Amino acid sequence: MIGECMFLMHGLSTWMFSTVHLFGIFDSIPSVFFGFPLVLLASVVFAATHHESPDAIRWATIHWTIWISGILGVVFLLVYVLSQGA
């Protein structure tokens, strides 16, 4: 019983640390949430300039949103990791 409670408390504290750490990242870069609509808009425009049918535009928008978010996410993590070392 005590071991289970200690395990649950450890899991809860780890979850709280990761959540607090995640919000700390977003606090250090205040406009990160404003970038999400811009990524979506850029994906729609890029998809619409390459396709004509609405279904193809929808699938291409999802495709480009994932690619652009992934690339920007890697750049964000790289800048964050490099800034923590200084």
Residue, then its C-alpha position, 0 to 999 in steps of 0.5 A: m500500500i505504501g509502495e503504491c502510494m509512493f509510486l503514484m506520488h512519484g508519477l504525479s510529481t514527474w508529470m507536474f514537473s514536465t507540465v510546469h517545464l512545458f509551460g515554462i518553455f511557452d512563457s519564455i517565448p510568448s508568441v509561440f501560440f500565435g505561430f500555429p494559425l500562421v503555419l495552418l494558413a501557410s499550409v492552406v495557401f501552399a496546398a491551394t496553389h498546387h491543387e485544384s480539387p477541394d479533397a486534394i487541398r485538404w490532404a495537402t494542407i494536412h501534409w504541409t502542416i505536419w511538415i512545417s510544424g515538424i521543421l519549426g519544432v526541430v528548430f525551436l528545440l535546437v534554439y531552446v537547447l542551445s540557449q539553456g547551455a549559455 
